[in-house]
Amino acid sequence: MMVGFLIRLVINAIALWITTLVVSSIEVTGSSTGRDVLTVLLVAFIFGIVNAVLKPIIHVVGCVFYILTLGLFALVVNALLFLLTDWIADKINLPFSIDGFWSAFWGAIVMAVVSWLISLAVPDRWEGKAD
């Protein structure tokens, strides 16, 4: 189980790093490469915790909005969760920033697609899904 968690963390960190390269208004501004790597890992961890805790609650509470918008409401929710991650990172002085809602919107989409693509290459036994 711990190996699966660490694999997910690394996948999300790589996806976040690629997102910072693709979406110019999402930045990691550490003073060194080591600091940037640590920041990306910590932000990926925060994003994972935020998603694990809040997303199920939002799904239940916002069920009607998901149905009425044919699931497009999920894009807004993901952007807001990404902005919450930025806010938390700011509160603990991590050199990570997202410049507004639209940056978070596109960043959440890029991050979701990239992490999904990377996950396709990872065997299920490493993610803890195998029997």
N, C-alpha and C positions, 0 to 999 in steps of 0.2 A: 504494500500500500504506500509506503514512504517513497519507494522508487517511482511509482506512478505519479505521486505528487511532485517530485523533483523534475520528472520528465515534462509534466504539464507546465511547471514554472519556467523551465528552459525554453519550451515551445513559445509560451507567451512573451518571454523576454526577447526572443529572436523576432517574433512578430512585432513587438513594440519598437525594437531597434529599426526594423525595416519601415515601420510606419513613420518614424522620425525622419527617415531618408526621403520618403515619398511625399508626406504632407509637410510643407516647409514651415508652417506655423505651429508645429508641435516640435519642441526642442528639448534636448538634454544638454545642459550647459555646464558640465563639470570642468574642473581645472586640469584634469588629466584623463587619459584613456581608462585607467583603473577606476577612477571616480565615476566616469560615465557608465562603465560596465556595472558597477555596484548600484548606481542609480537606476539603470534599466531593470536590473533584477529586483530591486526593492519596489519600484513602481509596478512591475508585473505582478509581484506578490500582493500589493495593495489592490490592484485591479481584480485579481482573482478572489480575494476576500470580499471585496465590495460586491462582485457578481454573485458569489456563493451565498451571501447573506441577504442582499436586497432583491435580487432578480426574482426569486420565487415568490416573495411577498408582492412585488409589483405585478407579477403575472396573475396572481389571484385577485388583487384589488382592481387591476386594470383590464380584466378579462373582456369586458364589454368593448373597450377601446380597441383591443386587438381584433375582435370580431368585426366591429364596424369599419375598421380601416384595412381589413384583410391582411393584418400582420404588419402593416407599415408603421404602426405605432412603436413596434420593437426598435426601429431605427432611431426614433427620438429617445426612447428609454436608454438604448446603448450609448448614445451621445451624452445624455445626462449623467449616466454612471461613469463615463470617461471623464467628464468635467468634475464629478465628485472625487474621482481618483486624483485629479490635478489639485483640487483644493486640499485634500489630505496630504499630498506630497508637499505642497507649499507650507502647510502647518508644521511639518517635521523638517523643514528646510532642505528638501531635496531639490537639486537644480533641474527641475522638470517643469515645463510650462506648455499650456495649450491656449492659443489665442482666440477664445470665443467659441460659441456654439457650433458654427459651421466647420471650424477646424476639428472640433470634437466629433461632429457628425461624420465627416469624411475619414477621420482617424479611426473611429470605431469600425467603420466598414472595412477599411484596409486591414486593420488588425484582425478582424474576424475572418476575412478571406485568407490572409497569410497564415494565421494559426491553423485554419482548417486544412490548407494545402500541406503544411508541415506535418500535421497530424496524420494525413494519409500515408506518409512515408514511415511513420513510427508503428512498429508491430503492436498489436493489442496486448500482448503479454507484458510489454513495458509500461503500458498505461493502466495495468491492473484490470483489464476487461476479459482476459482469457480465462477459460475454465480450469 
